[in-house]
Amino acid sequence: MKVEPMNWISEVVRPKIKTLFKRETPENLWIKCPDTGQMVFHKEVEGNHWVIPGSEHHLKMSAQARLKMMFDEGTWIDVPLPEVATDPLKFRDEKRYVDRLKEARAKTGMSDAFKVGYGRVGGLPMTLAAQEFGFMAGSLGMAAGEAFIRGAETALDKRTPYLLFSASGGARMQEGILSLMQMPRTTVAVRRLNAARLPYIVVLTNPTTGGVTASYAMLGDVHLAEPGALICFAGPRVIEQTIREKLPEGFQRAEYLREHGMVDQVVHRHALKETVARICGLLMNTPAGAGRAAAPSAQPPAQASLPLPEPA
C-alpha cells in the first residue's frame, strides 16, 4: 500500500495561518433588500428608520422603535397595561400556548403584542399605540385588546388624539372566541373617542390583516399607510385560490387601496411624524408647532414630565 507524503506547507501551515487570522463576521451585518436584492449595512438601515436607501423599501419596525421615532426627542411615558389570564383555554397545538408566549416574550422583551406611550408629537400631546409584529405576528388576543382599550382610555383622560400603528396577522387562534370578542370591544373604545370628539388616526403598516383589519384598524378618522404595505382581511393567495382568477397588479397594497378609497394617504416613514402632527393640529384646532416650548427635556421615558392643557 502506497502512502502519500503529507504536504507540510498546505496541510499544516496554511490552516494554522487561516485560523490565526480568522475574523468573525456578525450574522446581521448586512440586510438584503426584498425588492432589488441590494445588500446594505444593517447599521445604515437601522439609522434610516428601517428604510432601505435607494429602493426606499420599508422593512418591518419594532413597536419600541416606532415610539422612539414619533415622540419628540424620543421621550415618552410608558402607559401601564392591564394583566389578563395567560392561557384561559389551555390551548395546545404543536406546542403549548404558554410555551409560545414565553418564547415571544424572551424574543421581544414585551409582555404581549402592544406598546402604548404618552408624550408629544410635533409639540402636541398625543397617545400612541404600536403593535409588535415580532410577538406572535402581532396577533390580537385578550392582552392586545386590553392594551388598545387602555390606550383609548388614556387619550380620553388626557384629552389627546389617539394614534395607532397597526401590524398584525389577525386574531390569535390560541384564544378562540375570547380573541374574537376583542373586535367589538375595541370598536366600542373607538366610538367613545368619537363621542368625545378626539381624533383617532390609524397608520397601516405591513402587514395589517385579518380581524385587526375587520375592526379597529379600519375605524380611524384618517387612514395613513406606509408604502407597499399589505392591507387586507384575507390574503391575495387565498382569494385567488377561492375565486380562481388572477388578481390585479398590486392588489391589497397601500397604493392600490389609496386609489380605491380605502386609504387617505400613503406616507413615507420619514414624513410620518410631520404629517401626523399637522393632521392632529387641524383636527384639534391647535396651531402648528404649539406646545413645542413645553416639550419635555431629554430624559428616560419613565421620568419624562409632560404638562398638558386643561380639558375643555
Secondary structure, 3 states (H helix, E strand, C coil): CCCCCCCHHHHHHHHHHHHHCCCCCCCCCEEECCCCCCEEEHHHHHHCCCECCCCCCECCCCHHHHHHHHCHHHCCEECCCCCCCCCCCCCECCCEHHHHHHHHHHHHCCCCCEEEEEEEECCEEEEEEEECCCCHHHCECHHHHHHHHHHHHHHHHHCCCEEEEEEECCECHHHHHHHHCHHHHHHHHHHHHHHCCCCEEEEEEEEECHHHHCCHHHCCCEEEECCCCEECCCCHHHHHHHHCCCCCCCCCEHHHHHHCCCCCEECCHHHHHHHHHHHHHHHCCCCCCCCHHHCCCCCCHHHCCCCCCCCC
